[in-house]
């Protein structure tokens, strides 16, 4: 700048949408990706999206805010997502400790009062597709707000209250109504010890997320290797993620002849492989936003494809098949447009 230049123009204040956009977007993306695009929430019952926004959306937003305030990276997001999954599976809807609603004659993978296969699926699915993927996608959509807080103290309080209300609605509608009225099962009351253990695990996961090292620039780890091309990243994540989306079927006893202990071990190994691959890639010196987009793209495609397997085996109404297909195609087209914007931003 030359001495004769006028004084720099002060930055324009952020618009109302720029201020609230990331929060609103994450509130919607979390349940839309994990429930609607997957197919757990079908077109015929789309009204349940409202309590899902209250629970999944608010939880994802709160997790993102606290992890940002702690100056942590995505492994802390993952641990907080696991804490949310434990809360959902053992305290809120209790689907991993109550006998599952299933057409199978015998419970599969259930031991000591826990549905282990279903629990493993839920821990992976809910931590990744409820929290990690939506948070990363929202950051790509609002790059200038990525390193800023999205909620003030009042917003945190409001989101927390709405989450508690939504969680209570989810608990009551499933454990006290759906199980009893629709599936003709007795109400389930978990043993107090199970609730105490779940609460202790949640607390330990939160402490672990807080205790992880402060975030450092991506690609800063010594000895890190190069990341493959973004399209390879997307393909590998899609290939690894699609079976996980369909893994829930095993939890419901779709293939009861397979011993559940090897299935449980294989699922843990599969999840560990995916974690270490992503950990290695994100530590690479050439990790960029387009790689992050590829990670999101592969994850969302895996979610949608795995959901089609669940639809095929579990059965669905014709209107739900059409609705899922239309929404999945629209989501894929929109994601590709987001990818073009990210690529243009990196080139510019």
Secondary structure per residue as TSV (DSSP state, phi and psi in degrees):
chain	resnum	aa	ss	phi	psi
A	1	X	-	360.0	133.5
A	2	X	-	-82.6	159.2
A	3	X	T	-64.7	-27.6
A	4	X	T	-81.3	-8.1
A	5	X	S	-67.3	146.3
A	6	X	-	-66.0	162.6
A	7	X	-	-61.5	145.8
A	8	X	-	-60.6	142.8
A	9	X	-	-72.6	130.1
A	10	X	-	-63.2	146.3
A	11	X	-	-60.2	142.5
A	12	X	-	-69.2	141.0
A	13	X	-	-63.0	147.7
A	14	X	-	-64.8	142.2
A	15	X	-	-70.4	167.6
A	16	X	H	-60.3	-41.6
A	17	X	H	-66.0	-38.7
A	18	X	H	-62.0	-30.3
A	19	X	H	-78.1	-43.8
A	20	X	H	-99.0	-11.7
A	21	X	H	-55.0	-50.8
A	22	X	H	-59.1	-41.4
A	23	X	H	-65.9	-47.5
A	24	X	H	-63.6	-41.6
A	25	X	H	-62.7	-44.9
A	26	X	H	-67.4	-38.0
A	27	X	H	-55.5	-38.0
A	28	X	H	-85.8	-41.4
A	29	X	H	-64.1	-37.4
A	30	X	H	-59.2	-54.9
A	31	X	H	-74.7	-29.0
A	32	X	I	-66.7	-44.8
A	33	X	I	-68.1	-50.9
A	34	X	I	-77.0	-25.5
A	35	X	I	-113.1	-51.6
A	36	X	I	-77.3	-51.9
A	37	X	I	-66.6	-34.5
A	38	X	T	-67.1	-40.3
A	39	X	T	111.2	0.2
A	40	X	S	-65.4	-37.8
A	41	X	S	-101.0	109.6
A	42	X	-	-97.1	164.9
A	43	X	G	-58.1	-33.8
A	44	X	G	-70.2	-16.5
A	45	X	G	-130.9	36.9
A	46	X	G	-63.8	-17.4
A	47	X	G	-62.5	-23.4
A	48	X	G	-73.0	-2.5
A	49	X	H	-62.6	-28.8
A	50	X	H	-63.7	-54.3
A	51	X	H	-64.5	-25.5
A	52	X	H	-70.2	-34.8
A	53	X	I	-63.9	-39.6
A	54	X	I	-65.3	-36.8
A	55	X	I	-91.1	-67.1
A	56	X	I	-63.0	-47.3
A	57	X	I	-62.1	-50.0
A	58	X	H	-65.1	-38.7
A	59	X	H	-64.0	-45.3
A	60	X	H	-61.6	-39.9
A	61	X	H	-66.3	-44.6
A	62	X	H	-63.3	-42.5
A	63	X	H	-62.1	-45.7
A	64	X	H	-59.2	-43.4
A	65	X	H	-65.5	-44.3
A	66	X	H	-70.3	-38.6
A	67	X	H	-63.9	-39.0
A	68	X	H	-64.6	-44.4
A	69	X	H	-65.4	-30.0
A	70	X	T	-81.0	-6.0
A	71	X	T	61.7	43.7
A	72	X	-	-105.4	175.5
A	73	X	-	-112.8	-168.7
A	74	X	H	-62.7	-28.4
A	75	X	H	-60.0	-31.8
A	76	X	H	-69.6	-37.5
A	77	X	H	-58.1	-42.4
A	78	X	H	-63.2	-45.0
A	79	X	H	-64.0	-40.3
A	80	X	H	-66.9	-35.8
A	81	X	H	-63.6	-38.5
A	82	X	H	-63.8	-39.2
A	83	X	H	-61.5	-41.4
A	84	X	H	-62.6	-41.9
A	85	X	H	-63.2	-41.2
A	86	X	H	-62.6	-42.0
A	87	X	H	-61.2	-43.8
A	88	X	I	-65.2	-44.5
A	89	X	I	-79.9	-26.0
A	90	X	I	-116.8	-19.2
A	91	X	I	-119.4	-46.1
A	92	X	I	-79.8	-72.3
A	93	X	S	-96.3	-15.3
A	94	X	-	59.9	26.4
A	95	X	T	-70.4	-17.4
A	96	X	T	-93.7	-6.4
A	97	X	T	-120.0	-24.7
A	98	X	S	-79.1	150.9
A	99	X	-	-55.6	129.5
A	100	X	-	-69.7	146.3
A	101	X	-	-76.2	108.8
A	102	X	-	-149.9	151.8
A	103	X	S	-83.0	-8.2
A	104	X	S	-67.9	145.2
A	105	X	S	-71.6	-31.0
A	106	X	S	-126.6	145.2
A	107	X	-	-64.3	135.6
A	108	X	S	-110.8	130.2
A	109	X	S	73.1	17.7
A	110	X	E	-102.3	124.1
A	111	X	E	-149.0	140.4
A	112	X	T	53.5	35.8
A	113	X	T	76.7	17.2
A	114	X	E	-129.0	135.5
A	115	X	E	-87.5	88.5
A	116	X	H	-66.8	-41.3
A	117	X	H	-66.3	-46.5
A	118	X	H	-63.1	-40.4
A	119	X	H	-61.8	-43.9
A	120	X	H	-61.6	-45.4
A	121	X	H	-58.7	-46.8
A	122	X	H	-65.1	-39.2
A	123	X	H	-60.3	-45.8
A	124	X	H	-69.5	-46.7
A	125	X	H	-65.7	-48.8
A	126	X	I	-71.9	-33.7
A	127	X	I	-71.9	-33.9
A	128	X	I	-87.1	-53.2
A	129	X	I	-88.3	-14.8
A	130	X	I	-90.7	-33.8
A	131	X	I	-114.5	-64.2
A	132	X	I	-59.9	-54.9
A	133	X	H	-63.2	-49.7
A	134	X	H	-61.3	-37.7
A	135	X	H	-65.1	-43.8
A	136	X	H	-65.3	-40.3
A	137	X	H	-66.5	-41.3
A	138	X	H	-62.4	-39.4
A	139	X	H	-63.6	-34.8
A	140	X	H	-69.4	-35.1
A	141	X	H	-73.7	-27.1
A	142	X	T	-127.3	68.0
A	143	X	G	-61.3	-31.4
A	144	X	G	-76.1	-13.7
A	145	X	G	-105.8	5.7
A	146	X	T	-60.0	-39.3
A	147	X	T	-104.0	29.0
A	148	X	S	-125.3	159.7
A	149	X	-	-74.2	149.0
A	150	X	S	-105.6	-15.0
A	151	X	-	-132.9	137.9
A	152	X	-	-86.0	-178.7
A	153	X	H	-58.1	-42.7
A	154	X	H	-61.5	-40.2
A	155	X	H	-63.9	-39.3
A	156	X	H	-61.4	-42.6
A	157	X	H	-65.0	-45.8
A	158	X	H	-62.1	-46.2
A	159	X	H	-61.4	-39.5
A	160	X	H	-64.1	-42.6
A	161	X	H	-65.8	-44.0
A	162	X	H	-63.5	-39.1
A	163	X	H	-60.9	-45.3
A	164	X	H	-62.1	-43.4
A	165	X	H	-62.9	-45.6
A	166	X	H	-62.9	-39.4
A	167	X	H	-64.2	-39.5
A	168	X	H	-65.4	-41.8
A	169	X	H	-61.0	-42.4
A	170	X	H	-64.5	-42.5
A	171	X	H	-61.9	-48.4
A	172	X	I	-68.6	-44.4
A	173	X	I	-66.2	-29.5
A	174	X	I	-93.0	-54.6
A	175	X	I	-74.1	-32.0
A	176	X	I	-102.5	-19.7
A	177	X	I	-116.2	-63.5
A	178	X	I	-59.4	-47.6
A	179	X	I	-61.2	-36.3
A	180	X	I	-85.3	-48.7
A	181	X	I	-81.0	-44.6
A	182	X	I	-85.1	-45.7
A	183	X	S	-101.2	-0.4
A	184	X	-	56.2	42.7
A	185	X	-	-109.3	152.1
A	186	X	-	-68.9	151.1
A	187	X	-	-57.2	144.1
A	188	X	-	-104.8	128.5
A	189	X	-	-117.1	110.4
A	190	X	-	-69.1	146.9
A	191	X	-	-59.5	139.6
A	192	X	H	-55.2	-33.4
A	193	X	H	-61.2	-38.8
A	194	X	H	-63.8	-40.8
A	195	X	H	-66.1	-38.6
A	196	X	H	-66.1	-42.7
A	197	X	H	-63.6	-43.3
A	198	X	H	-61.7	-43.0
A	199	X	H	-63.0	-39.2
A	200	X	H	-66.1	-40.6
A	201	X	H	-64.2	-42.4
A	202	X	H	-58.9	-45.9
A	203	X	H	-62.3	-43.4
A	204	X	H	-62.8	-39.2
A	205	X	H	-66.6	-39.5
A	206	X	H	-65.3	-43.6
A	207	X	H	-62.5	-41.7
A	208	X	H	-63.0	-40.9
A	209	X	H	-62.2	-39.3
A	210	X	H	-71.7	-32.2
A	211	X	H	-81.1	-14.0
A	212	X	S	-61.6	155.6
A	213	X	-	-58.4	152.0
A	214	X	-	-60.5	144.5
A	215	X	-	-60.7	143.2
A	216	X	-	-123.1	161.9
A	217	X	-	-56.4	138.7
A	218	X	T	-62.5	141.1
A	219	X	T	85.9	13.5
A	220	X	-	-96.1	-5.1
A	221	X	S	-74.8	136.2
A	222	X	T	-67.6	141.7
A	223	X	T	76.8	9.6
A	224	X	-	-71.7	152.8
A	225	X	-	-101.5	169.1
A	226	X	-	-70.8	147.0
A	227	X	-	-85.0	141.8
A	228	X	-	-65.3	173.9
A	229	X	-	-61.0	152.9
A	230	X	H	-55.2	-35.8
A	231	X	H	-71.0	-30.5
A	232	X	H	-68.2	-40.8
A	233	X	H	-58.6	-47.9
A	234	X	H	-60.7	-43.3
A	235	X	H	-65.5	-45.6
A	236	X	H	-63.6	-43.6
A	237	X	H	-65.3	-38.5
A	238	X	H	-63.9	-43.4
A	239	X	H	-65.7	-38.8
A	240	X	H	-77.0	-32.9
A	241	X	H	-82.9	-31.7
A	242	X	H	-59.8	-47.4
A	243	X	H	-59.9	-31.7
A	244	X	H	-67.6	-37.3
A	245	X	H	-60.9	-35.1
A	246	X	H	-87.7	-7.5
A	247	X	T	-61.6	-25.3
A	248	X	H	-58.7	-29.9
A	249	X	H	-59.9	-38.5
A	250	X	H	-64.5	-36.3
A	251	X	H	-62.6	-29.3
A	252	X	T	-86.0	3.4
A	253	X	T	82.4	29.4
A	254	X	T	-66.8	-27.9
A	255	X	T	-129.1	75.4
A	256	X	T	-70.0	-12.6
A	257	X	T	-76.2	-16.0
A	258	X	S	-82.4	126.2
A	259	X	-	-58.1	133.2
A	260	X	H	-76.4	-23.9
A	261	X	H	-65.0	-47.7
A	262	X	H	-61.4	-34.7
A	263	X	H	-64.1	-42.7
A	264	X	H	-62.9	-43.7
A	265	X	H	-64.9	-41.9
A	266	X	H	-64.5	-38.8
A	267	X	H	-63.7	-41.7
A	268	X	H	-63.7	-42.1
A	269	X	H	-64.7	-40.7
A	270	X	H	-61.4	-46.2
A	271	X	H	-64.9	-39.9
A	272	X	H	-64.8	-41.6
A	273	X	H	-60.0	-45.9
A	274	X	H	-62.2	-43.8
A	275	X	H	-60.6	-47.9
A	276	X	H	-69.2	-32.4
A	277	X	H	-63.5	-49.3
A	278	X	H	-64.5	-40.4
A	279	X	H	-60.0	-42.1
A	280	X	H	-66.7	-45.0
A	281	X	H	-63.5	-46.5
A	282	X	H	-71.0	-13.0
A	283	X	T	-90.7	-1.0
A	284	X	S	-75.3	146.6
A	285	X	T	-63.2	-23.6
A	286	X	T	-103.6	20.5
A	287	X	-	-71.8	124.6
A	288	X	-	-130.4	177.4
A	289	X	H	-61.0	-34.6
A	290	X	H	-69.8	-29.6
A	291	X	H	-65.8	-41.5
A	292	X	H	-62.8	-40.4
A	293	X	H	-62.2	-42.1
A	294	X	H	-60.8	-38.0
A	295	X	H	-61.4	-45.6
A	296	X	H	-64.5	-46.0
A	297	X	H	-58.5	-48.8
A	298	X	H	-61.1	-38.9
A	299	X	H	-66.8	-43.8
A	300	X	H	-68.5	-41.6
A	301	X	H	-60.7	-41.2
A	302	X	H	-62.3	-41.3
A	303	X	H	-59.4	-46.3
A	304	X	H	-68.3	-43.6
A	305	X	H	-66.6	-43.5
A	306	X	H	-60.1	-36.0
A	307	X	H	-64.5	-33.7
A	308	X	H	-65.1	-35.0
A	309	X	H	-64.4	-43.0
A	310	X	H	-62.8	-41.0
A	311	X	H	-59.0	-46.0
A	312	X	H	-64.1	-43.8
A	313	X	H	-80.7	-42.3
A	314	X	H	-82.9	-15.7
A	315	X	-	85.8	144.9
A	316	X	-	-157.9	153.7
A	317	X	-	-67.2	156.6
A	318	X	H	-59.7	-41.9
A	319	X	H	-63.3	-31.8
A	320	X	H	-72.7	-37.8
A	321	X	H	-60.4	-47.7
A	322	X	H	-63.4	-44.8
A	323	X	H	-61.6	-43.6
A	324	X	H	-64.9	-43.9
A	325	X	H	-61.3	-47.4
A	326	X	H	-62.9	-46.2
A	327	X	H	-67.6	-36.9
A	328	X	H	-66.1	-43.9
A	329	X	H	-63.7	-43.1
A	330	X	H	-62.9	-41.6
A	331	X	H	-65.3	-41.5
A	332	X	H	-63.7	-42.7
A	333	X	H	-63.5	-41.8
A	334	X	H	-64.6	-41.6
A	335	X	H	-61.9	-38.8
A	336	X	H	-65.1	-35.3
A	337	X	H	-67.6	-36.1
A	338	X	H	-63.1	-40.9
A	339	X	H	-61.6	-39.6
A	340	X	H	-63.4	-39.3
A	341	X	H	-65.1	-41.4
A	342	X	H	-64.3	-43.9
A	343	X	H	-63.0	-42.4
A	344	X	H	-63.6	-39.5
A	345	X	H	-64.3	-39.7
A	346	X	H	-69.5	-37.6
A	347	X	H	-69.8	-31.2
A	348	X	-	-82.6	360.0
